[in-house]
Amino acid sequence: MNCSEVQYYGPLYHSGELEEPFLQDFEQHMEACASCEETIRREQATDNALRLLSDEPVDTTRVREEILVNIQKDLTPKNQSRITWWQGIGGMAALLAITVVAFFALRPSAPLPLTIYRDAADDHRAEVVEHMKLRWAQDDASILSLLKTVGATEELTQQITPAGFHLERARVCKLLSHRYVHLVYTDGTREVSYFLRSREGEELTGKPVVTVNGKAVYLDSVRDLSVAGFQTQNVTVLMVSDEPKEQVLATIASAAQRF
């Protein structure tokens, strides 16, 4: 594994999703390459720090107090004799500007909420669109074995198959720290992803766009991808595609109707 590949697989390494033999190659490269090792460790430290900041509000009291003290110093009689009224106003305006800049500089930017739909879209983009090199199960027996680990069945994979597509490959992944099976269907030209897992009390978030056969169907957009999903009593089903939202909704609604 070279330096470019280490940077490419870095996000999977940080999230604990990099599988063998890539994990072994990844760590062997870091042992031999001080530059990559330093970069990956720095990224991990930054990631950990951002997670902490996103949960803790920034206290700007000290900054405001120091700036107010400086304003008061400029307004004392001793200093007033050396500045004009207009200069004083200009100084206060400048300090006010500094206050605003300091506030927004110290305040962490609010990260986009990591929803199940966004996480599924990110996995599809990395593993299908960008063809990340990962180990996939492609024979029926191996795929069935993976499905059993999340409480899904072979019949379910047939029920969700889009018209004109067939199941090509599968692997285990994590969405919001939960174990899913990632299924990739193809018609020979296009590829769509399905993510399946045992429901285990999980509830999809957002407002349903339609109800089909007693099941709420959800739809979301993540940049150029559409994500749709529904739940049965036992499983959660998510679909990701670059097709228009209306078409994705029709496909997932048709799948929900079969249950």
N, C-alpha and C positions, 0 to 999 in steps of 0.2 A: 504494500500500500504506500502510495507517495503522499507528498505534503498536501496536494490539492484534494485528494480523496479523504484525507484526515479532516480537512476543513468542511468538506461536503457532508461527511457522516457525523460531524460534531454534535448537531442537535439530537440525533438519535442516541449518541453516547451519553449526553447529559441527562436525557429522559429515561435511560436504562432500557432502551428498546433495541440496541444494536446486538444482533445475534451472532452466534458462531457461524462460520469461521471469521467473520469480519471483526468481531470484538477482539479476538486474539491478534489478528493482523494490526488492528488499530493500536492496541496497547504495545505491541512489539515495536511499531514505528515510533511511538512516543518515547520509548526507552532509548531508542537510537538517535532521536532527533530532538535536541534540546529546545530548538525554536518552536516546534509544534507542541511539545510538552508544556512550554511556558504559555503559549497561546490558549491551549485548551484549559489549563488551570485558571488562567485569568478570566476566560469566558465563564467558567463554573463559578468563580468568586463573584463576578458581576451579576450572574443570574441569581445567585443566593441573596446578594444585597438588594437587588430590585424586588425580589419577593418580600423581603422584610419591609422595604420602603412602601410597597403598595398597601401594606396593612397598618402602617403607622402614620398619623397626620404629622406634618412638620410644624414645630412650635417656632413662630417668628417673633415672639415677644422680645427676646434679647436684641434682635436686629432693629426692631422698631424703637426700643428704649434708647439704644445707642445713637440712632439718627435723631431722635427728639432732643437728646442731650446736646448734640452738635448744633441743632437749630437754636436752642436756648443760648449757647455760647455766642453765636453770631448776633444775637439780639441783646446782649448785655450792654449797659451804657459805655463801658470801656471800648467795646468793639464798634458801637454805633457811631462813635465820633470819627471812625476811620472809614466808614462806608456810607454811601448814600442810600436814601429810601429805596430807590430803584434797584440798586445792587443787592439790598437785603431781600427784596422780593425775588430777584433773579436767583439768589442763593437758596431761598426756600423752595423755589420751583425745581432747582437742580436736585436738591436733597429729596424732594418729593418723588422726582423721577427715579432717583437711586432706590428709594423705598420700594417703588413698584417693581423695578427691575430685580431687586434682591428678593422680593416676595416670590415672583414667578421663577426666578432662578433656583431658589431653594425648595420650591414646591415640586414634588415629583409629578411628572405627567401621568395622568390616569391611564393605565393600560386598558386596551380593549378587553372586554370580558371574554374569557375563554369558554365558549359554549360547546356543547357536544357537536353542534353543526359545524362550527369553525374548526374544531379538532379533526372531524371526519374529512372536511375539505382539505385541510393541510396534509393529512395522510394520503389522500387520493393524489394530490398534486405531486408529492415527493415520490410516492411508490409506483404510480401509474403514469402520470404525465411526464415526469422527469426521469422515469425508468431507473430509480435507485436500485443498485445491485443488492438484492436480498434473496434469501432462500424461500422458494415457494413450493407448496405441495401441488402437484398437477395430476396425479393419478387418483381415481375414485376412492380407493381404500384410504389413502392418506388424508384426503379432504374430509371424508366421513369421520375419521378419527379426530380431526380438529373440531369439527362441528359438535361432536359429543362433549367436548370440554366446556362448551358454553350453552349446553342444553338445546342445541338446534338439531334438526334432522335433515336427511337427504330430501325428504318430501318437501320440506320448507324451501330448499334451494330451487326446487322445480316450480313451486308456486310463485316465487318472486322473479323468475326468469323473464326478462323483457322479450317481447315478440321479436323473433329474428336473431336473438342472441343465444349464446351457450356459455356455460361455466367453463372457464379456462384454468384458473389457478386460485389458490387460497393460502393464507398465512395468518398467524396470530399477531395481533397488534394491541396497543393500549390507547383508549380514548378516555380522557379525563381520569386516568389511572385505573380504568376498568378494562378487563380482558375481553376483547372482541375477536371474532374471526372476520378477516377481510377477504371478501370474495370478489373476483374480477370476472365480469362477463364481457364477451366480445361478439361482434357480428362480422369480424374479419377486417373491419376498418376502424370502428370506434370501440372504446372501452368504457364501461361504467363500473362503479364500485358499489358493493353492498357490505354493510357492517352488521353483524349479528351477535347477540349475546343474550344470556338468560336474564330476564327482567329483574328479578331479585329486588322488587320494590322501587326500582328506578322509574322516574317520571320525566318524560320529555318536557322541556320548558317552552314558553311562548304561547301564542294564541293559535289554536287549530284553525286551518283555513276551510276544512270540510270534514264531515263525518261520513264514513263509508262502512256499511255493515256493522254499525255500532262502535267503530274504531275512529278515534280522532286522528286526523292526518295533518302533519306539520310541514311547513315549507319555509326555507330561508335561503338567502343568497350570500355567498362569500366570494367577493370580487367577481371573477368570471365563471364561478361554479354555482350550481344549484344543489341544495341539500334538502331531502324530504324524508319523512319517517313516520312510522306508526308503531303501536305496541299491541300485542295480543296479551292474553293473561299470563303467558309464560316467556315471551321473547320480545326484545326490542329490535326493530328493523330500520336501518338507515340506508338511503341511496344517495350517491353523489355522481353528478354528470355535468358535462359542459353544454348540454342541450338547454333550450329555453325552459324557463320555469314552468310554463304551461304544460309542456310535454313531459317534464319530470313529474309534475303533479299527476298527470293522467296515468303515467306508468305506475307510480307508487299506489295510487288509488285503485288501479286494476289489481295490483298484488294484494292489497288489503281486502278487496272484495272476495278473494279466493279462500280466505280463512273463515 
